[in-house]
């Protein structure tokens, strides 16, 4: 993840995405991984993400501590919205010292928008 990017240019490969939210956790920019939510906060802004798609078989490795985080259009997390399916895709996020199951039990997900 990156906090800033040059607005006039994209990456040589992939795309930058921004404006996502984490529900059930926060992103620790200093450690570069998921972290427990701050008290009283169920959502947190996600920093800009460099999305560099790759064929899974071509990836050098998938560390055990990476969480396959579901990404949803809305917090409904089910069914469809007026644009189609609510589930967008899964993104691998570093889980820090926690096993992926920890984040599953927390219900951690990326959201494109928060409820109004």
C-alpha positions in Angstrom: 0.0 0.0 0.0 1.1 3.5 -0.6 -0.1 6.7 1.0 0.4 8.9 -2.0 1.0 8.4 -5.7 1.7 10.7 -8.6 -1.7 11.9 -9.9 -0.5 12.5 -13.4 0.9 8.9 -13.9 -0.2 5.4 -13.1 2.1 2.6 -12.2 4.1 0.8 -15.0 1.9 -2.2 -14.4 -1.4 -2.6 -12.6 -3.5 0.2 -11.2 -3.8 2.3 -8.0 -7.1 2.1 -6.2 -8.2 4.3 -3.4 -11.3 5.1 -1.4 -11.8 1.7 0.1 -12.7 1.0 3.8 -11.8 -1.8 6.1 -14.5 -3.2 8.3 -13.6 -5.2 11.4 -9.9 -4.1 11.4 -7.6 -1.2 10.4 -4.5 -1.0 8.3 -1.2 -0.4 10.2 0.8 1.6 7.8 3.9 1.4 9.9 3.9 -2.4 10.0 2.3 -2.8 6.5 -0.4 -5.2 7.7 -3.9 -5.6 9.3 -4.3 -4.6 12.9 -7.0 -4.6 15.5 -9.6 -1.8 15.2 -9.2 1.2 17.5 -11.8 1.2 20.3 -15.2 2.3 19.2 -14.4 2.2 15.5 -15.9 -0.6 13.2 -14.5 0.9 10.0 -11.3 2.5 8.9 -10.0 4.1 5.7 -7.7 1.9 3.7 -4.6 3.7 2.2 -4.1 3.6 -1.6 -3.5 0.1 -2.9 -1.3 -0.8 -5.8 -3.3 -3.6 -7.5 -0.9 -5.7 -9.5 -2.9 -8.7 -10.7 -1.0 -12.0 -11.2 -1.7 -15.5 -12.1 -1.7 -17.4 -8.8 0.6 -20.2 -10.2 3.1 -17.5 -11.2 3.3 -16.0 -7.8 6.6 -16.7 -6.0 4.9 -17.5 -2.7 1.9 -16.8 -0.5 3.0 -16.2 3.0 0.8 -18.1 5.6 0.0 -14.8 7.3 -1.8 -13.4 4.3 -5.6 -13.0 4.7 -7.8 -13.5 1.6 -9.9 -10.4 2.3 -13.4 -10.3 0.7 -14.2 -6.9 -1.0 -17.8 -5.9 -1.2 -19.5 -2.9 -2.9 -21.6 -2.3 0.2 -21.7 -3.4 3.8 -24.7 -5.7 3.0 -22.2 -8.5 2.1 -25.0 -10.6 0.5 -27.1 -10.7 -2.6 -26.9 -8.1 -5.3 -27.1 -4.3 -5.5 -28.5 -2.3 -8.4 -25.3 -2.7 -10.3 -25.0 -6.5 -10.0 -23.3 -8.7 -7.5 -22.2 -7.2 -4.2 -19.0 -9.2 -3.9 -16.2 -7.6 -6.0 -13.3 -10.0 -5.4 -10.7 -11.2 -2.8 -7.5 -9.3 -2.1 -4.5 -10.8 -0.2 -3.7 -8.6 2.7 -0.8 -9.1 5.1 -2.2 -10.3 8.4 0.7 -9.4 10.6 1.4 -11.9 13.3 -2.2 -13.2 13.3 -3.3 -16.3 11.4 -5.9 -15.7 8.6 -8.5 -17.4 10.7 -8.3 -14.5 13.2 -9.4 -12.1 10.6 -12.1 -14.4 9.4 -13.6 -14.6 12.9 -13.5 -10.8 13.1 -15.4 -10.6 9.8 -12.8 -8.3 8.2 -13.8 -7.1 4.8 -13.0 -4.3 2.3 -16.0 -2.1 1.4 -16.3 0.3 -1.6 -18.7 2.5 0.3 -20.1 3.0 3.8 -23.8 3.0 4.7 -25.4 6.4 4.3 
